[in-house]
Amino acid sequence: MNFKILIFALVFAVSPYAFAVDYGKLSDSVDKEKASDSVDKDKLKGSVSSDGVDYNKAADSIDKDKAKKSVDVNKAKGAFGY
């Protein structure tokens, strides 16, 4: 989990001029059916309450191994330009 936080922080810390992202290509690198299958919908629904969203519970609703298999890494790499 700490690695994800580090990546998230780095993306927002880097100047927007340092790299460009083709979000269309990035989206195309994900097999939507496999990605959808990686989410436990009942757990995800349980992460939402009248108080808002419990992001830890929402993240726990994702089967990380299945989610990884839903991404074509070579296509995803092609979405980033420096």
LINHUUR-V840628 format. One line per field, one symbol per residue. ss: DSSP state (2 for helix, 1 for strand, 0 for the rest). burial: b if it has 9 or more other C-alpha atoms within 8 Angstrom, else e. Layout:
ss->???
burial->???
This chain:
ss->0222222222222000000110222222010222222010222222011001102222220102222220102222200110
burial->eeeeeeeeeeeeeeeeeebbeeeebbeebbbeebbeebbbeebbeebbeeeeeeeebbeebbbeebbeebbbeebbebbbee
